[in-house]
């Protein structure tokens, strides 16, 4: 179960809500969605008494947005208190070991790039800048003695210190030409074209100006395969101090140059806090077959190093487990997994050194699991019927400590909660309460059916605002991207369920084969069958919903999706005429073009078993473009011009074929957007276009 907060807080909220809904709850608008406060990830103090969270106050004009830090009492005895007020935004908070100070990343006053700032909560006063590196600083971590910080900065491969970095930057800026030059792969990461600069770990004594580049001049960063960018489940380099403060653990790849023709991986490395050649703690010298690692952390007593491990195999999808290594030998001691080999999303280590808390996806939810340091399969900590937990963090010096996270559901935007293992959670913040009290946000309804192979398929149904069981509603079938993600019960900004449903539509969200949250075997079912199998299940889900829920009008259906969901929408165009209309955002129409133009390619080849020239029939068999003779469904096509994951050319191929086949269609290109529509006014326009398109084809 999920526990309620203290009576006094809830009484005040109920009073406020009673005024807000005196005339009844209303449908959500784009303004409600966009201007809702956005609560970040809480960071718990080492003593477990306090937490800090960044809260974003959004606006339609980006320059008017603000994000500031708030201090939380983890026992709920006081209301959260704002502690930063500068015009700039703050992020990436870390606590000092004595719980008296925090550091964070910000760009203030005359900063040309982001720097690390320190705020002394015990002494009070303003935050002060403690780094002045020309290449910028981020992701700071206090050393165990509290005298130093480690941080990440992007520097040129030839740089050994900040003087080098300044000189190199001046030389680059003085060039009369501007060109990106490559001799290998990758050349992009999502929408960022890669330049010559690489992330490296730095250490700086607090109070001194100069920071030490720990990897300057090392063979690791000189190699063509070095990469320390963001890892699955972690952040850039994933820095962690060793318990004695003499070194730093970090995550990096040494074979990223194989990205075009092989699966690459990240290893765990140890480097001295004085710099020098790092030592690899995981993997082998073989070019392939190594696992990929992320998110290293030490137990409070310093006896163990834990990290997430994702195996490499012939499968594209491999479940992530949690590995316990003895320290300092780095010998594997135990492995923690989840039921049906679900993946470990996040984890935290209790102060008792024995209890491990894990977050993992589970049938539309993200749940808290518990495990032992001795390994084995983790089990659910408590029953949970709705929502997801994210941003897990833990503090305290005894027992299981103080565990904070964010909790949200489709009807409740994210707020900070204290997790009570075995029981549930207590809500500690109410930043969105006033806004949500006015809104009619129906809870999601879960339902299942068995596909043609007898495999259970999970779905969620969204009812419109002001739902009338005697009315018959058109059906909007939404198809998620990925494909290795799942539809979650959460308050989604980019494709908000309730905003799309409005007052007129029922939504069905299907976690088709390939979705995560149902075990490794289920996620692997999509390999070799990228579109046909999932599409069949999605259509079956619509049939089941129409049969089970009498308020759905089966004669009025539309389907839509983004990214991989857009690919599926384009596939539906050629294989079914059941839908009155389609919506395709950032969707490929040609598997071969997508393979050759996206920033990530090898997994697409592995998914089909061969590159296009070795088995062209396979690449054409489930290629939406090859079914253009069957196209007849009107479609709304949308794309961000700066999208590099599904580059514009992929969408233009679809548009050209639509026009060639004279299919009624509408194309929206957002010049300033990338894979997602993320600016306020463009988002509002996007949602309105979808509403108009649905109304045109589904309203009788």
C-alpha positions, 0 to 999 in steps of 0.5 A, a space after each residue: 500500500 501507499 501511506 498517506 502524509 500527516 493529517 494536518 498537511 492533507 487537511 489543508 490540501 483538502 480544504 484548498 481542493 474543495 474550493 478549487 473543485 467547487 464547480 467540479 474538476 475540469 479537463 486538463 489544458 496545455 497550459 496546465 500541463 506545461 506550467 505545472 511545477 516540475 520536481 527534480 530528483 531528491 538528493 539526501 544528506 549523508 546523515 539522512 535528515 535533509 534532502 535537496 531538490 531542484 524545482 523548475 517553474 516553467 514558462 512558455 518563453 524559455 528565458 522566463 523559466 527558473 529552476 531553484 533548489 529547495 531544502 526538505 526535512 525528511 521527517 516531514 516536520 517542516 514545509 520545504 524551504 527555497 534556498 537559492 534565488 539567483 536568476 540562473 538555474 541550479 542542478 546536479 547537487 551533491 552533499 558534503 560528508 558532514 551534511 553541512 554543505 552542498 555543491 551544485 552546477 550553475 552558470 551565474 553572473 560573468 560565467 562564460 560556462 557552467 561552474 561548481 558553486 558551494 553553499 554552506 547551509 550551516 553558516 548561511 549566506 550566498 553560494 560561492 563559486 569554487 571552480 574557474 575552469 575555462 572548459 566548464 565544470 559539472 557533476 561534482 562529488 565531495 571527497 570523503 574528507 570534504 576538502 576536495 571535489 571531483 568533477 567532469 569537464 570536456 577538454 581537447 585530447 592535447 590538453 594537459 591543464 587549463 592553460 592548454 585548454 585556453 590556448 587551444 580554444 583561442 587557436 580554434 576560434 581564430 581559424 578562418 574555417 569551421 569544419 567537423 572532421 571524422 575518420 571513424 564512428 560515431 560522429 553523433 550522439 543523439 542530436 549532438 555532433 561530436 567534436 574533438 573534446 572529450 569528458 575527463 575527471 578533474 580534482 580540485 582542492 576547495 579554495 584553490 583555483 587550479 584543478 587537476 586533470 586526472 587523465 591528461 597524457 594517459 594512453 586511455 584518452 589517447 586511444 581512438 575508442 575512448 569515450 566517457 559520455 553518459 552511460 545507461 543508468 548513470 551520468 558522464 563518467 559516473 565518478 565515485 571516490 574510493 573510501 580512502 579518498 586516494 582515488 576515483 572510480 569512473 566508467 568509460 569505454 575504450 572501444 567506442 570506435 567499433 560502434 559502426 560494426 560491433 557492440 561496444 561497452 563501458 568498463 569500470 576504471 580506477 585512477 589515482 586522485 593525483 592523476 596518472 594512467 588508470 587501471 581497468 577493473 572489469 572486462 578482458 583483453 578480448 575485442 568482444 564478449 565484455 559486459 557493459 558497466 554503469 553507476 558504481 557506488 561504495 557501501 558505507 563501510 567501504 567493503 564493497 563496490 557495486 555497479 550495474 552490469 549489462 551483458 553483451 550477447 547475440 541479443 540486442 536486449 540484455 537485462 541489467 543486473 547489479 554486481 557486488 565486488 569486494 574492495 579493493 580486490 574488485 573480485 566479484 562477490 555476488 549478483 543481484 537480479 530481478 524476477 524474470 530478469 527484469 532490468 535494474 533501473 536504479 539502486 541504493 545501498 543501506 547504511 547497514 551494509 546488508 540491504 540493497 534497494 532497487 527500482 525496476 519496471 514492472 507492468 506499467 509501474 516502477 516498483 521498489 525491490 529489496 535484496 541482500 548484499 549476498 546476492 540472489 533475486 530481489 523481491 518487491 518491498 511492498 504492494 503497489 497499484 499505481 505510479 512509478 518511483 524514480 530518482 532513488 537516493 539514500 542517506 543515514 548512518 544506521 539501519 536501512 537509512 532514509 530513502 527518498 525518491 520521486 513518485 508520480 502517476 498519470 493523475 499526479 505529477 512528480 513529488 518527493 516522497 520518503 519510502 518506508 520499506 515494507 510499507 509504502 511512502 509518505 509524500 514530503 512535497 506538494 508543489 503541484 497540489 493546487 494545480 492538480 486539485 482542479 483537474 479531472 485525471 481519471 486513473 489508468 485501468 490495466 487489462 491483459 490478453 494473450 497473443 497468438 503465441 499464448 504470451 500475456 500482453 499488458 495494456 492500459 486504458 485511459 478514460 476521458 475527462 467527464 467520463 460518461 459510461 453511457 456514451 460511446 467514445 472513439 478510440 485512440 491507439 497510442 504506440 510507444 517508442 523505443 522499442 525497449 521501453 514500456 508505457 508507464 503510469 506517469 505524468 508524461 509531458 511529450 505525449 500526455 495521456 489525459 491531454 490527448 484524451 480530452 473529453 472525447 477519446 478513450 486511449 489504449 496503450 499497449 506494451 507490445 513484445 519488445 517492451 521492458 518491464 516484463 522480463 528479458 525474454 519478453 523484451 527479446 521477442 521483437 528481435 528479427 520481427 521489428 514491426 509485424 509482430 508488435 503491430 498485430 498485438 497492438 491491433 489485437 489490443 484494440 479489438 479486446 478493448 472494444 469487446 470488453 469496454 462497451 463505451 468504445 465505438 469500434 467504428 471510430 479508431 485512430 492510431 499514432 506514435 512517435 519514434 519507434 511508435 512512428 515507425 509502427 504508425 507507418 507500418 500500419 499504413 500498409 497492412 491495415 485499413 481499420 484506422 480512420 487516421 494515423 499520426 506519425 511523429 519522427 517515424 521511419 518509412 525505410 529501414 535501410 535509410 534509417 540504418 544508414 543515417 541515424 546516430 546509432 546503427 549496429 543494433 539495427 543490423 543485429 536486430 535483423 541479423 545482417 547488414 542490408 547488402 547481405 540479406 536485402 530480402 529481410 530488410 525489405 520484408 518489414 519495410 513500410 515503404 515496400 507496402 506503399 501500394 496498399 496505403 490509403 489512411 489519412 496521416 498527420 506527419 510531424 518531425 523536428 528538423 534538427 532530429 538526428 536519431 530519426 533524421 529529417 530525410 527519413 520523414 521526407 521519404 515518407 512524405 514523398 511516397 504519400 504524395 506519390 500515392 495521393 494519400 490525404 496527409 499533412 506535414 509539420 516540420 518544426 525547424 527548432 526542434 529535435 527528436 522531441 517537441 520541447 519548447 512551450 509554444 511549439 508543444 502547444 501547437 503540436 497538441 492542437 494539431 493532433 486535436 484538430 486531426 482527431 476531431 476531423 476524422 473521429 467526430 461524427 
